[in-house]
Structures are given as C-alpha cells and as structure tokens.
Amino acid sequence: MTTGDNEQRMWNPFANMAALAGHAINIVGGERSTVFDASGRAYLDALASLWYCNVGYGRTELAEAAEAQMRGLAAFQTFEFYTNSAAESLCRRIAELAPVAEAKVILTPGGGSDAVDTAGKLARAYWRAAGEPDRQIIVSRSHAYHGMNAYGTSLGGIPLLTEAFAPLVGQVEQVPWDDPAALEKTIELVGDSRVAAFFCEPVIGAGGVYPPPPGYLAEVREICRRHGVLFVADEVITGFGRVGEWFASGRFDLDPDLITTAKGLSSGYLPIGAVICSQRVAEPFWRTGSNEVFRHGYTYSGHPTAAAVALANLDLIEREQLVSRVAALEPVLTEAVTPLAEHELVSAVRSGTGLLAAVEIAGDALAPDPGLGQRLVLAIRERGVITRLLRGIALQISPPFVITGTELATIAAVFGDALDEVSSRL
Ligand SMILES: Cc1ncc(COP(=O)(O)O)c(C=O)c1O
C-alpha cells in the first residue's frame, strides 16, 4: 500500500485519508473561543469544536474537578448494585434543570450516539413493558442527524451518511422534516399500534441548521400525543443552553417523553451523555413490585470522573449565567450574519435560535463546482476562523457561549471576505 504519509497511523473520522495523511492540523490548546495549533497559529472557533465546547477552552476548574474526583474514585461500574456520588448528584442536577416533571436520568458514557441508541432501545422496551409489544417502529425526519451508532445511523436523514449502512435497525420510517401532515399520514398508514416513537431535533443541526418552521413542533407534538407515540427530543446539540434556555424542549414547550443529550453536558471536557426520561416512560420499570428491567448499559455508564466534570461544567454555566448570555447574543449573531444572504454565492442564512446559524451556498454555484464549499472552508480558515460544511451545502456557526459580539462580527466579516475571494476566482 502506498499512502501519502507512511508514518501516519491515525485514521480520522469522515476524512479522505489519501489526501489528509500528514496534513492534519495539530490543535494543542485553547483559550475561551480561540484554539491554537502546534505552530502557534490562532483560530477563532466558530464551531465550539463539534457544537460542544460551550464554556470555551482553557477552563482549568474542569481539569481540577477531574483531578479531585480521580484522586478519590476515578472509576467504578454502576451495573445493578453500585452507584457513586458524582453520578447521583449529576442525575439529580439534570432532573432539576430539565423541563420534564419527576424525570429519571440514564447516564451514557460517550457522545450523543450512545444516548440516541439508548433512547431507541428504551422506547421499544417501554412499549413491551407497557403491554403493547407491537409498537416497535421509530419515525425520524429528513435532514436528521442522530449520530453514528446503529440506531442513529438507521434514523439518519442525510443520505450520504446512511446509504452505505442503513437500515442497520429495522422498523424505521422517515418523513419530510417540515411536514406535520406527513408524520400523521405515516403513523396512520403503518398503524399507530405499531409506532413506538418519533425522534425530533427541535432545531436540526448537522443537517444544515434548520430552526423549526412556525407551529411545526406544536403540531408534531400534538400528533404524537393523539396517537400515543413517544416524543423523543434529540437535544444533543440544543441541550444545556445552546438555544438560550436550558433545553429547546423548554423554549418550544415540547413536554417530551424522552430527551437525549451529550455534548454541552460537559462542554466536551470528558465524554458523557444523558437520556432524560419522563414519568410515563419510567413508570413500568420503577413501579413498586415491577419485574421489568431495562437490560441496557455500558461499561462506563455513570463514570464518576466524567460526572464530576459535567457537574463542574453546569456550575460554571450557572455561575457565569451563560444561558442568558446565549439568549442575549442570539440577535447579535443574527444581525452579524444576515447581510451574508446578499452575497451572490449564498442562497440563505439561517439563524434565530440561540447560538446556531448556517450560511447556505447557492445551489446554482455548487452544482457545476462541487469543490466550492470546501474552498470556502479553507479560505475562511486561512483568515483564522474554523468552520465546516454541513450536508455539503451550508457553513456552520455554533460558537462557544463565551464568544463576544466583536468575535461574532469577526466571524461574519471573515465569511464575507472569503466569499468575495472565492467568487472572484470563479
Ligand atoms: C442531534 C444529534 N444527535 C446525536 C449526535 C451524535 O453525537 P456524537 O457524535 O457525540 O455521538 C449528534 C452529533 O452531532 C447530534 O447533533
């Protein structure tokens, strides 16, 4: 085998290794919204890494929380009999913050994909335990991204990411992302006695940052209620403040049966996620005398060090009032990026739900020139800002909550300059 760099052993996610080997950018540190590479070059991170570094880089108190926990109990399993104080405290804290009455919390060890697979299995297990074992179908939406494990891949609505693999899990159905009537029609077509759950990102993220069309969420929520279908809010991106409230479920009054979370729970300082369960879903398993067991869990479920870091992260968000900061920055971001919609290479700019925005590249420019999007990403990076392409068509903006108004203006200005440069070379 000949490769670009025979010394390289790391195989990066989503990378063309034939081109990347030996050329990856080595990030060595960070401070607030800026990261530094090994050559000392600074980049303003318009992504908060992958939508997660909400408290920003260089927060030594999170390292201290990890160290303190590791000096006590670094790790111990939580299967069946065992628990630990950090995990218990974190679950209590999440239950207090979540817009779900009397919530129970299942901690997951990795990113959002673990939370999604846990919620998918729990939805099915719930219906078995509730005496309706035929309810096994899960419905998701076009443009949806629910992670890369088996359930998440099968529920995904981005064909490029699913067509080589899905369906890994059977009994999934997909509906257009913006059409409540299509959801109801699908439920009626397959029969509501067979539908377990509807998975819904309140704001579609990796599919291109699509805030919900007006009224959409209220309508699909009501349809699920009418048909007894569990409503699962996938808040892996939106959870813990990104839309200017602790949860998008609160902002949009979703009253979900399950919420999946990860990313912002720890700001990524250690991997950890959580599935927040309503009383309805918990009841068959927690009811006095019940023999129902959710036979699911991971070696590192309830990992005390990850839990301690997540707790310290939530403390920090509260102490610095970062959730209200996001709400205050929402119009600032919109004002900064909206003028980009005037550019000839841009077909749309989406924003308006917290610190989330996307700049969509005009289809008539992309179609004859598919490399255009990556050239823009590179031109933006050359100007010191990190972004990436979503679904091949849109540039992502999801900065840390500590970003300043001036930095948001810089991101918009750099996007504008890069668009000008790239269009001048067409
Ligand atoms: C809505 C949503 N669900 C699930 C996931 C999967 O999370 P992870 O990549 O941390 O496994 C993501 C990741 O971006 C996501 O945006």
The ligand as an SDF file (V2000), in Angstrom:
LIG
                    3D

 16 16  0  0  0  0  0  0  0  0999 V2000
  -28.7670   15.8010   17.2300 C   0  0  0  0  0  0  0  0  0  0  0  0
  -27.5950   14.8810   17.3940 C   0  0  0  0  0  0  0  0  0  0  0  0
  -27.8010   13.6460   17.8680 N   0  0  0  0  0  0  0  0  0  0  0  0
  -26.7760   12.7820   18.0440 C   0  0  0  0  0  0  0  0  0  0  0  0
  -25.4910   13.1410   17.7220 C   0  0  0  0  0  0  0  0  0  0  0  0
  -24.3630   12.1740   17.9140 C   0  0  0  0  0  0  0  0  0  0  0  0
  -23.4890   12.6130   18.8670 O   0  0  0  0  0  0  0  0  0  0  0  0
  -21.9690   12.0690   18.9480 P   0  0  0  0  0  0  0  0  0  0  0  0
  -21.2890   12.4290   17.6900 O   0  0  0  0  0  0  0  0  0  0  0  0
  -21.4510   12.7880   20.1450 O   0  0  0  0  0  0  0  0  0  0  0  0
  -22.0580   10.6080   19.1760 O   0  0  0  0  0  0  0  0  0  0  0  0
  -25.2280   14.4200   17.2280 C   0  0  0  0  0  0  0  0  0  0  0  0
  -23.8580   14.8460   16.8720 C   0  0  0  0  0  0  0  0  0  0  0  0
  -23.6150   15.8850   16.3370 O   0  0  0  0  0  0  0  0  0  0  0  0
  -26.3120   15.3010   17.0510 C   0  0  0  0  0  0  0  0  0  0  0  0
  -26.1170   16.5220   16.5330 O   0  0  0  0  0  0  0  0  0  0  0  0
  1  2  1  0
  2  3  1  0
  2 15  2  0
  3  4  2  0
  4  5  1  0
  5  6  1  0
  5 12  2  0
  6  7  1  0
  7  8  1  0
  8  9  2  0
  8 10  1  0
  8 11  1  0
 12 13  1  0
 12 15  1  0
 13 14  2  0
 15 16  1  0
M  END
$$$$
